[in-house]
Amino acid sequence: MVRVASEHDLPGFLALAAEVEHWFGPMVANPGFHDAVRKNVRRSTALVAVPSGPGLLGGLLFGTTHAPTYHVRWLVVSEQARGQGVGRALMADAMRRYVRGPAVVEVVTFGADHPGASSSGARVFYERLGFTPAEATDPGPEGGSRQVYRLTVPDKPFG
């Protein structure tokens, strides 16, 4: 189940962040990351995928400040839930809630030469959703390459 995140979900976001710090650089102890999560929670642009028990299966932070261009700011699926449709469910919910076509949705993910590019599955994930690789962008906080992926959304619902 995907729902809008609340302040109570911050520990879950931090647990997800801890799983991917080796790809993205330090987040758990970074006050800027905490602030970003809280800001998205206040704006109702943070989504979580919740299991039947404790914790989070995934989390997403979405930017809607520059319509008709939208941004997936952060999307992480817990290691045990990868490959089970959690990321797709988070993206589908975000697209339904926040995006009105015609629009463009952008996400910055690993460059092709980044060690996390294949092991994380992020590039293939976005390509399967219809995103296309675009220009390179600034390196991530850990120094690894990054690339913009872009999805053009026509004047119809995502899905």
C-alpha positions in Angstrom: 0.0 0.0 0.0 1.3 3.5 -0.9 0.3 6.5 1.1 1.3 10.1 1.8 4.1 10.1 4.4 3.8 11.6 7.9 6.4 12.9 10.4 6.2 9.4 12.0 7.8 8.0 8.9 11.2 9.8 9.3 12.8 6.8 11.0 11.7 4.6 8.0 13.2 7.1 5.5 16.4 7.0 7.5 16.4 3.2 7.5 16.0 3.3 3.7 18.7 5.9 3.3 21.1 3.7 5.4 20.7 0.9 2.9 21.8 3.1 -0.1 24.5 5.4 1.5 27.2 3.4 -0.3 25.7 4.6 -3.6 24.5 8.1 -2.7 26.8 9.2 0.1 26.0 10.0 3.7 22.3 10.8 4.4 21.3 9.3 7.8 23.5 11.8 9.8 23.0 14.6 7.3 20.6 17.3 8.7 20.0 18.5 5.1 18.5 15.1 4.3 16.3 15.2 7.4 15.1 18.7 6.4 14.3 17.6 2.8 12.2 14.7 4.1 10.4 16.9 6.6 9.8 19.6 3.9 8.3 17.0 1.6 6.1 15.6 4.4 4.8 19.1 5.1 4.0 19.6 1.4 2.5 16.2 1.1 5.0 15.3 -1.6 6.6 12.4 0.3 5.1 9.0 -0.3 5.8 5.7 1.4 5.1 2.0 0.6 4.2 0.3 3.8 4.2 -3.4 4.6 1.7 -5.1 6.9 4.3 -4.9 9.7 6.8 -2.2 10.9 9.2 -0.3 8.7 8.9 0.9 5.1 9.2 -1.0 1.8 10.0 2.2 0.0 9.9 6.0 0.0 9.7 8.8 -2.6 10.2 12.5 -2.5 8.6 14.4 -5.4 9.1 18.0 -6.6 6.2 19.9 -8.1 7.5 23.4 -7.8 8.2 23.9 -11.5 5.2 22.6 -13.4 5.0 21.5 -16.2 8.4 20.0 -15.3 8.3 17.7 -12.3 11.2 16.0 -10.4 11.6 12.7 -8.7 13.9 13.9 -5.9 14.6 10.6 -4.2 13.2 7.1 -4.6 14.5 4.1 -2.6 13.1 0.6 -2.3 14.3 -1.5 0.6 16.6 -4.3 -0.4 14.1 -7.1 0.6 11.3 -5.5 -1.5 13.2 -4.8 -4.7 11.8 -6.5 -7.8 8.3 -6.8 -6.3 6.7 -3.7 -7.9 7.2 -1.4 -4.9 9.1 1.3 -7.0 6.5 1.1 -9.8 3.7 1.5 -7.2 5.4 4.5 -5.7 5.9 6.1 -9.1 2.4 5.3 -10.3 0.9 6.9 -7.2 3.2 10.0 -7.5 2.2 10.4 -11.2 -1.5 10.2 -10.4 -1.3 12.6 -7.5 1.1 15.3 -8.8 1.5 15.3 -12.5 -0.9 16.9 -15.0 0.0 16.5 -18.6 1.3 17.7 -20.8 4.4 17.6 -18.7 7.9 16.4 -18.3 9.1 14.3 -15.3 12.8 14.2 -14.6 14.9 12.1 -12.3 18.7 12.1 -11.8 20.1 8.6 -11.5 23.5 6.9 -11.8 25.6 7.5 -14.9 26.3 4.4 -17.0 29.8 4.1 -15.5 28.7 4.4 -11.9 29.2 1.2 -9.8 25.5 1.4 -8.7 24.2 1.7 -12.2 23.6 -2.0 -12.8 23.6 -3.3 -9.2 20.8 -1.0 -8.1 18.7 -1.5 -11.2 17.8 2.1 -11.2 18.5 2.9 -14.9 16.6 -0.2 -16.1 13.8 0.6 -13.7 13.3 4.1 -15.1 13.7 2.9 -18.7 10.9 0.3 -18.1 8.7 3.2 -17.0 9.3 5.0 -20.2 12.0 7.4 -19.1 14.8 8.0 -21.6 18.4 8.8 -20.8 19.3 12.5 -21.3 22.2 14.7 -20.4 24.9 14.1 -17.8 24.7 16.2 -14.7 26.8 17.1 -11.7 28.3 14.1 -9.8 26.6 12.8 -6.7 27.8 13.6 -3.2 30.0 10.5 -3.2 31.7 11.7 -6.5 30.0 9.2 -8.8 28.6 10.1 -12.2 24.9 11.1 -12.6 22.6 11.3 -15.6 19.2 12.9 -16.1 16.4 10.6 -17.2 13.3 12.3 -18.7 9.7 11.2 -19.3 7.3 13.1 -21.5 3.7 12.9 -20.2 1.0 13.5 -22.7 -2.3 15.1 -21.8 -3.6 11.8 -20.3 -3.1 9.8 -17.1 0.1 7.9 -16.5 -0.2 4.1 -16.5 
